[in-house]
């Protein structure tokens, strides 16, 4: 938003919503850009080889969110669970992680990650 406000010569003390700035410039908001990059990384890690540590970690997180028990080596620290990267992706697209995983694996390396599926008639 900083670059967009500089383009429009908006000063720091002026109160203008980020949505208005994005509509005026015609550019995506920073939250949409970050969400797109986060989802792209999710798809990239999901398509990595099965023996890559990042893929193993994401796969075990998806399995855990689907109710599949983890191995005995995992232990949870006491207290409130931290916000996880997978949870943030779920909130971005409002889909369960299992669906996101299947879509990322099936998509391959073309187009943007997690495009909406057209409704069938």
N, CA, C and O atoms as a DFTB+ gen file, in Angstrom:
484 C
 N C O
     1  1       0.825      -1.193       0.000
     2  2       0.000       0.000       0.000
     3  2       0.866       1.252       0.000
     4  3       0.431       2.310      -0.456
     5  1       2.090       1.137       0.510
     6  2       2.947       2.314       0.590
     7  2       3.233       2.868      -0.799
     8  3       3.154       4.077      -1.017
     9  1       3.564       1.988      -1.737
    10  2       3.854       2.450      -3.097
    11  2       2.605       3.048      -3.748
    12  3       2.689       4.040      -4.472
    13  1       1.457       2.442      -3.485
    14  2       0.220       2.954      -4.069
    15  2      -0.122       4.319      -3.488
    16  3      -0.596       5.200      -4.205
    17  1       0.116       4.499      -2.192
    18  2      -0.165       5.821      -1.597
    19  2       0.804       6.859      -2.119
    20  3       0.445       8.028      -2.256
    21  1       2.039       6.447      -2.414
    22  2       2.994       7.390      -2.986
    23  2       2.585       7.786      -4.399
    24  3       2.747       8.940      -4.796
    25  1       2.052       6.827      -5.161
    26  2       1.578       7.146      -6.505
    27  2       0.459       8.187      -6.474
    28  3       0.397       9.081      -7.319
    29  1      -0.411       8.052      -5.492
    30  2      -1.553       8.962      -5.376
    31  2      -1.220      10.202      -4.543
    32  3      -2.076      11.068      -4.364
    33  1      -0.004      10.298      -4.039
    34  2       0.456      11.415      -3.211
    35  2      -0.444      11.620      -1.989
    36  3      -0.848      12.737      -1.666
    37  1      -0.739      10.504      -1.325
    38  2      -1.551      10.528      -0.112
    39  2      -0.608      10.623       1.078
    40  3       0.331       9.836       1.192
    41  1      -0.849      11.564       1.947
    42  2       0.002      11.778       3.123
    43  2      -0.414      10.822       4.240
    44  3      -1.516      10.274       4.222
    45  1       0.473      10.628       5.203
    46  2       0.236       9.672       6.277
    47  2      -0.918      10.086       7.181
    48  3      -1.544       9.224       7.798
    49  1      -1.213      11.350       7.275
    50  2      -2.263      11.809       8.181
    51  2      -3.647      11.800       7.522
    52  3      -4.650      12.025       8.200
    53  1      -3.712      11.547       6.229
    54  2      -5.008      11.450       5.563
    55  2      -5.603      10.067       5.828
    56  3      -4.896       9.060       5.769
    57  1      -6.893      10.022       6.117
    58  2      -7.554       8.748       6.416
    59  2      -8.276       8.266       5.169
    60  3      -9.352       8.758       4.829
    61  1      -7.665       7.289       4.486
    62  2      -8.254       6.706       3.284
    63  2      -8.112       5.187       3.402
    64  3      -7.033       4.681       3.712
    65  1      -9.198       4.469       3.156
    66  2      -9.206       3.019       3.255
    67  2      -8.305       2.416       2.178
    68  3      -8.192       2.951       1.075
    69  1      -7.664       1.291       2.517
    70  2      -6.817       0.592       1.554
    71  2      -7.621       0.111       0.346
    72  3      -7.098       0.065      -0.767
    73  1      -8.884      -0.246       0.559
    74  2      -9.751      -0.693      -0.533
    75  2      -9.938       0.441      -1.545
    76  3      -9.926       0.210      -2.755
    77  1     -10.107       1.650      -1.047
    78  2     -10.265       2.800      -1.942
    79  2      -8.990       3.054      -2.740
    80  3      -9.049       3.386      -3.923
    81  1      -7.856       2.898      -2.099
    82  2      -6.579       3.102      -2.787
    83  2      -6.402       2.053      -3.879
    84  3      -5.981       2.382      -4.988
    85  1      -6.718       0.793      -3.579
    86  2      -6.595      -0.277      -4.573
    87  2      -7.546      -0.060      -5.741
    88  3      -7.189      -0.311      -6.892
    89  1      -8.763       0.409      -5.445
    90  2      -9.732       0.664      -6.514
    91  2      -9.259       1.813      -7.406
    92  3      -9.440       1.770      -8.623
    93  1      -8.660       2.825      -6.809
    94  2      -8.190       3.979      -7.577
    95  2      -7.007       3.612      -8.461
    96  3      -6.953       4.014      -9.624
    97  1      -6.053       2.847      -7.914
    98  2      -4.855       2.493      -8.684
    99  2      -5.099       1.332      -9.633
   100  3      -4.376       1.176     -10.617
   101  1      -6.109       0.515      -9.350
   102  2      -6.373      -0.659     -10.180
   103  2      -5.433      -1.812      -9.884
   104  3      -5.405      -2.792     -10.629
   105  1      -4.665      -1.713      -8.809
   106  2      -3.727      -2.766      -8.419
   107  2      -4.321      -3.614      -7.306
   108  3      -5.226      -3.178      -6.595
   109  1      -3.798      -4.843      -7.160
   110  2      -4.253      -5.713      -6.084
   111  2      -3.771      -5.166      -4.747
   112  3      -2.720      -4.530      -4.661
   113  1      -4.560      -5.424      -3.706
   114  2      -4.133      -5.009      -2.374
   115  2      -2.995      -5.907      -1.912
   116  3      -2.787      -6.995      -2.448
   117  1      -2.271      -5.441      -0.924
   118  2      -1.124      -6.204      -0.432
   119  2      -1.567      -7.524       0.192
   120  3      -0.855      -8.523       0.090
   121  1      -2.739      -7.540       0.838
   122  2      -3.213      -8.790       1.439
   123  2      -3.549      -9.819       0.359
   124  3      -3.311     -11.011       0.559
   125  1      -4.093      -9.391      -0.772
   126  2      -4.363     -10.316      -1.873
   127  2      -3.059     -10.832      -2.475
   128  3      -2.958     -12.005      -2.833
   129  1      -2.075      -9.967      -2.584
   130  2      -0.780     -10.370      -3.121
   131  2      -0.114     -11.391      -2.214
   132  3       0.409     -12.399      -2.688
   133  1      -0.131     -11.136      -0.913
   134  2       0.479     -12.066       0.047
   135  2      -0.261     -13.396       0.031
   136  3       0.364     -14.456       0.069
   137  1      -1.586     -13.349      -0.026
   138  2      -2.377     -14.572      -0.065
   139  2      -2.046     -15.392      -1.308
   140  3      -1.929     -16.615      -1.235
   141  1      -1.897     -14.727      -2.435
   142  2      -1.536     -15.429      -3.665
   143  2      -0.171     -16.089      -3.575
   144  3       0.003     -17.220      -4.031
   145  1       0.802     -15.391      -2.990
   146  2       2.139     -15.954      -2.831
   147  2       2.122     -17.122      -1.844
   148  3       2.799     -18.128      -2.056
   149  1       1.350     -16.985      -0.768
   150  2       1.256     -18.050       0.234
   151  2       0.649     -19.315      -0.390
   152  3       1.129     -20.423      -0.149
   153  1      -0.408     -19.139      -1.192
   154  2      -1.039     -20.282      -1.834
   155  2      -0.138     -20.896      -2.899
   156  3      -0.150     -22.110      -3.104
   157  1       0.642     -20.060      -3.575
   158  2       1.593     -20.586      -4.542
   159  2       2.654     -21.444      -3.880
   160  3       3.020     -22.496      -4.404
   161  1       3.148     -21.003      -2.733
   162  2       4.139     -21.778      -1.995
   163  2       3.541     -23.084      -1.488
   164  3       4.209     -24.118      -1.498
   165  1       2.292     -23.044      -1.047
   166  2       1.604     -24.260      -0.599
   167  2       1.577     -25.283      -1.727
   168  3       1.912     -26.449      -1.516
   169  1       1.185     -24.858      -2.911
   170  2       1.131     -25.770      -4.049
   171  2       2.509     -26.304      -4.412
   172  3       2.659     -27.480      -4.742
   173  1       3.507     -25.442      -4.350
   174  2       4.874     -25.863      -4.664
   175  2       5.353     -26.943      -3.693
   176  3       5.903     -27.960      -4.117
   177  1       5.145     -26.727      -2.402
   178  2       5.583     -27.703      -1.391
   179  2       4.771     -28.988      -1.514
   180  3       5.309     -30.078      -1.316
   181  1       3.496     -28.876      -1.835
   182  2       2.656     -30.072      -1.968
   183  2       3.117     -30.950      -3.126
   184  3       2.950     -32.168      -3.070
   185  1       3.691     -30.363      -4.170
   186  2       4.130     -31.127      -5.338
   187  2       5.582     -31.597      -5.257
   188  3       6.059     -32.267      -6.172
   189  1       6.289     -31.260      -4.183
   190  2       7.668     -31.721      -4.029
   191  2       7.712     -33.237      -3.872
   192  3       6.698     -33.876      -3.591
   193  1       8.892     -33.795      -4.055
   194  2       9.061     -35.244      -3.882
   195  2       8.727     -35.633      -2.444
   196  3       8.868     -34.830      -1.522
   197  1       8.283     -36.878      -2.268
   198  2       7.829     -37.338      -0.953
   199  2       8.938     -37.366       0.099
   200  3       8.642     -37.324       1.293
   201  1      10.195     -37.435      -0.309
   202  2      11.271     -37.532       0.669
   203  2      11.833     -36.175       1.088
   204  3      12.751     -36.125       1.906
   205  1      11.311     -35.080       0.553
   206  2      11.769     -33.732       0.917
   207  2      11.160     -33.356       2.275
   208  3       9.956     -33.522       2.470
   209  1      11.969     -32.855       3.213
   210  2      11.454     -32.541       4.557
   211  2      10.270     -31.568       4.556
   212  3       9.350     -31.730       5.358
   213  1      10.272     -30.573       3.685
   214  2       9.152     -29.623       3.652
   215  2       7.859     -30.321       3.252
   216  3       6.798     -30.031       3.805
   217  1       7.942     -31.234       2.298
   218  2       6.760     -31.989       1.878
   219  2       6.275     -32.902       2.998
   220  3       5.073     -33.024       3.233
   221  1       7.216     -33.543       3.685
   222  2       6.842     -34.417       4.803
   223  2       6.124     -33.630       5.898
   224  3       5.116     -34.085       6.439
   225  1       6.649     -32.447       6.219
   226  2       6.043     -31.636       7.279
   227  2       4.643     -31.184       6.887
   228  3       3.717     -31.262       7.695
   229  1       4.481     -30.714       5.661
   230  2       3.161     -30.261       5.210
   231  2       2.192     -31.427       5.118
   232  3       1.025     -31.304       5.492
   233  1       2.671     -32.547       4.625
   234  2       1.823     -33.728       4.510
   235  2       1.341     -34.195       5.883
   236  3       0.169     -34.536       6.045
   237  1       2.232     -34.211       6.867
   238  2       1.817     -34.640       8.206
   239  2       0.839     -33.638       8.818
   240  3      -0.062     -34.029       9.560
   241  1       1.007     -32.356       8.515
   242  2       0.071     -31.343       9.012
   243  2      -1.307     -31.526       8.385
   244  3      -2.321     -31.394       9.071
   245  1      -1.354     -31.827       7.102
   246  2      -2.625     -32.072       6.419
   247  2      -3.280     -33.321       6.991
   248  3      -4.482     -33.327       7.257
   249  1      -2.503     -34.372       7.180
   250  2      -3.053     -35.599       7.764
   251  2      -3.608     -35.340       9.156
   252  3      -4.667     -35.861       9.505
   253  1      -2.911     -34.549       9.948
   254  2      -3.385     -34.222      11.290
   255  2      -4.699     -33.452      11.235
   256  3      -5.597     -33.701      12.039
   257  1      -4.816     -32.517      10.291
   258  2      -6.050     -31.735      10.184
   259  2      -7.209     -32.587       9.674
   260  3      -8.371     -32.248       9.900
   261  1      -6.905     -33.685       8.992
   262  2      -7.945     -34.599       8.518
   263  2      -8.314     -35.646       9.565
   264  3      -9.153     -36.510       9.311
   265  1      -7.688     -35.571      10.741
   266  2      -8.018     -36.485      11.819
   267  2      -7.183     -37.745      11.834
   268  3      -7.453     -38.653      12.620
   269  1      -6.182     -37.820      10.991
   270  2      -5.291     -38.972      11.002
   271  2      -4.238     -38.762      12.082
   272  3      -3.585     -37.719      12.098
   273  1      -4.055     -39.717      12.978
   274  2      -3.127     -39.503      14.101
   275  2      -1.679     -39.418      13.630
   276  3      -1.281     -40.128      12.707
   277  1      -0.893     -38.548      14.265
   278  2       0.527     -38.460      13.917
   279  2       1.305     -39.616      14.526
   280  3       0.758     -40.403      15.299
   281  1       2.569     -39.716      14.179
   282  2       3.387     -40.775      14.772
   283  2       3.666     -40.442      16.237
   284  3       3.335     -39.345      16.688
   285  1       4.261     -41.357      16.979
   286  2       4.480     -41.192      18.414
   287  2       5.578     -40.193      18.744
   288  3       5.724     -39.828      19.910
   289  1       6.348     -39.739      17.778
   290  2       7.440     -38.818      18.030
   291  2       6.952     -37.389      18.258
   292  3       7.703     -36.566      18.783
   293  1       5.727     -37.076      17.881
   294  2       5.204     -35.714      18.002
   295  2       4.638     -35.478      19.394
   296  3       3.970     -36.346      19.957
   297  1       4.903     -34.319      19.937
   298  2       4.279     -33.939      21.200
   299  2       3.908     -32.467      21.120
   300  3       4.626     -31.674      20.511
   301  1       2.796     -32.103      21.729
   302  2       2.311     -30.737      21.670
   303  2       2.683     -30.016      22.952
   304  3       2.585     -30.582      24.041
   305  1       3.109     -28.768      22.824
   306  2       3.437     -27.960      23.980
   307  2       2.148     -27.508      24.669
   308  3       1.134     -27.338      23.993
   309  1       2.153     -27.311      25.973
   310  2       0.949     -26.870      26.656
   311  2       0.586     -25.441      26.266
   312  3       1.442     -24.651      25.866
   313  1      -0.692     -25.133      26.390
   314  2      -1.152     -23.777      26.090
   315  2      -1.929     -23.721      24.785
   316  3      -2.221     -24.739      24.158
   317  1      -2.249     -22.511      24.407
   318  2      -3.039     -22.285      23.204
   319  2      -2.224     -22.646      21.963
   320  3      -1.053     -22.278      21.874
   321  1      -2.822     -23.362      21.002
   322  2      -2.088     -23.677      19.781
   323  2      -1.750     -22.401      19.014
   324  3      -2.548     -21.464      18.973
   325  1      -0.596     -22.372      18.424
   326  2      -0.191     -21.222      17.636
   327  2      -0.925     -21.206      16.304
   328  3      -1.409     -22.234      15.833
   329  1      -0.999     -20.021      15.704
   330  2      -1.540     -19.945      14.354
   331  2      -0.555     -20.597      13.409
   332  3       0.632     -20.271      13.398
   333  1      -1.063     -21.516      12.623
   334  2      -0.200     -22.242      11.707
   335  2      -0.396     -21.717      10.290
   336  3      -1.425     -21.125       9.963
   337  1       0.601     -21.946       9.471
   338  2       0.579     -21.499       8.097
   339  2      -0.590     -22.146       7.350
   340  3      -1.262     -21.485       6.558
   341  1      -0.833     -23.432       7.599
   342  2      -1.927     -24.144       6.943
   343  2      -3.270     -23.546       7.342
   344  3      -4.172     -23.441       6.511
   345  1      -3.411     -23.154       8.601
   346  2      -4.657     -22.525       9.040
   347  2      -4.887     -21.219       8.297
   348  3      -6.019     -20.910       7.927
   349  1      -3.840     -20.458       8.078
   350  2      -3.960     -19.186       7.359
   351  2      -4.382     -19.431       5.909
   352  3      -5.190     -18.676       5.369
   353  1      -3.848     -20.469       5.277
   354  2      -4.236     -20.811       3.909
   355  2      -5.695     -21.232       3.870
   356  3      -6.422     -20.872       2.944
   357  1      -6.133     -22.002       4.881
   358  2      -7.536     -22.422       4.946
   359  2      -8.450     -21.205       5.045
   360  3      -9.493     -21.158       4.394
   361  1      -8.062     -20.217       5.861
   362  2      -8.884     -19.013       5.985
   363  2      -8.858     -18.175       4.706
   364  3      -9.842     -17.507       4.388
   365  1      -7.746     -18.202       3.970
   366  2      -7.661     -17.449       2.718
   367  2      -8.677     -17.937       1.700
   368  3      -9.367     -17.135       1.071
   369  1      -8.770     -19.238       1.537
   370  2      -9.613     -19.819       0.492
   371  2     -10.892     -20.447       1.025
   372  3     -11.744     -20.871       0.244
   373  1     -11.038     -20.512       2.344
   374  2     -12.248     -21.039       2.969
   375  2     -12.527     -22.481       2.541
   376  3     -13.678     -22.864       2.331
   377  1     -11.465     -23.272       2.416
   378  2     -11.587     -24.678       2.048
   379  2     -10.814     -25.524       3.049
   380  3      -9.839     -25.048       3.631
   381  1     -11.231     -26.777       3.262
   382  2     -10.471     -27.655       4.159
   383  2      -9.110     -27.991       3.547
   384  3      -8.975     -28.026       2.323
   385  1      -8.098     -28.237       4.389
   386  2      -6.747     -28.508       3.878
   387  2      -6.669     -29.700       2.947
   388  3      -5.860     -29.706       2.019
   389  1      -7.495     -30.710       3.175
   390  2      -7.470     -31.880       2.288
   391  2      -7.839     -31.508       0.865
   392  3      -7.213     -31.986      -0.080
   393  1      -8.853     -30.655       0.697
   394  2      -9.246     -30.204      -0.640
   395  2      -8.145     -29.359      -1.261
   396  3      -7.853     -29.484      -2.451
   397  1      -7.530     -28.489      -0.446
   398  2      -6.434     -27.669      -0.954
   399  2      -5.282     -28.548      -1.425
   400  3      -4.670     -28.286      -2.460
   401  1      -4.993     -29.591      -0.654
   402  2      -3.907     -30.512      -0.992
   403  2      -4.195     -31.199      -2.330
   404  3      -3.338     -31.228      -3.214
   405  1      -5.404     -31.752      -2.475
   406  2      -5.752     -32.444      -3.724
   407  2      -5.696     -31.499      -4.913
   408  3      -5.191     -31.864      -5.974
   409  1      -6.213     -30.282      -4.743
   410  2      -6.200     -29.323      -5.845
   411  2      -4.771     -28.928      -6.217
   412  3      -4.457     -28.775      -7.398
   413  1      -3.913     -28.764      -5.221
   414  2      -2.527     -28.376      -5.496
   415  2      -1.784     -29.500      -6.212
   416  3      -1.021     -29.240      -7.143
   417  1      -1.997     -30.736      -5.792
   418  2      -1.321     -31.871      -6.414
   419  2      -1.815     -32.064      -7.847
   420  3      -1.016     -32.312      -8.751
   421  1      -3.121     -31.951      -8.056
   422  2      -3.698     -32.197      -9.376
   423  2      -3.447     -31.059     -10.358
   424  3      -3.530     -31.259     -11.570
   425  1      -3.143     -29.879      -9.852
   426  2      -3.001     -28.712     -10.715
   427  2      -1.752     -28.768     -11.563
   428  3      -1.773     -28.316     -12.708
   429  1      -0.675     -29.301     -11.046
   430  2       0.579     -29.276     -11.788
   431  2       1.223     -27.911     -11.660
   432  3       1.039     -27.234     -10.649
   433  1       1.972     -27.496     -12.664
   434  2       2.716     -26.241     -12.580
   435  2       2.186     -25.182     -13.542
   436  3       2.973     -24.364     -14.019
   437  1       0.911     -25.160     -13.844
   438  2       0.401     -24.141     -14.742
   439  2      -0.690     -23.346     -14.044
   440  3      -1.440     -23.897     -13.239
   441  1      -0.785     -22.078     -14.340
   442  2      -1.839     -21.225     -13.794
   443  2      -1.642     -20.911     -12.333
   444  3      -0.678     -21.363     -11.714
   445  1      -2.555     -20.135     -11.781
   446  2      -2.477     -19.736     -10.387
   447  2      -3.041     -20.834      -9.507
   448  3      -3.927     -21.580      -9.922
   449  1      -2.531     -20.929      -8.307
   450  2      -2.969     -21.951      -7.364
   451  2      -4.378     -21.664      -6.875
   452  3      -4.744     -20.515      -6.627
   453  1      -5.156     -22.713      -6.743
   454  2      -6.458     -22.671      -6.092
   455  2      -7.447     -21.734      -6.765
   456  3      -8.101     -20.932      -6.098
   457  1      -7.557     -21.833      -8.072
   458  2      -8.570     -21.052      -8.774
   459  2      -9.929     -21.650      -8.446
   460  3     -10.027     -22.858      -8.234
   461  1     -10.983     -20.834      -8.397
   462  2     -12.303     -21.377      -8.085
   463  2     -12.754     -22.377      -9.138
   464  3     -12.545     -22.174     -10.334
   465  1     -13.372     -23.454      -8.682
   466  2     -13.854     -24.481      -9.586
   467  2     -15.226     -24.059     -10.104
   468  3     -16.106     -23.738      -9.304
   469  1     -15.435     -24.049     -11.444
   470  2     -16.748     -23.632     -11.967
   471  2     -17.818     -24.631     -11.557
   472  3     -17.568     -25.834     -11.482
   473  1     -19.003     -24.121     -11.296
   474  2     -20.124     -24.976     -10.887
   475  2     -20.590     -25.799     -12.066
   476  3     -20.677     -25.299     -13.187
   477  1     -20.892     -27.080     -11.810
   478  2     -21.362     -27.968     -12.875
   479  2     -22.878     -27.890     -12.938
   480  3     -23.554     -27.762     -11.917
   481  1     -23.390     -27.968     -14.137
   482  2     -24.859     -27.906     -14.318
   483  2     -25.426     -29.243     -14.614
   484  3     -26.636     -29.374     -14.794
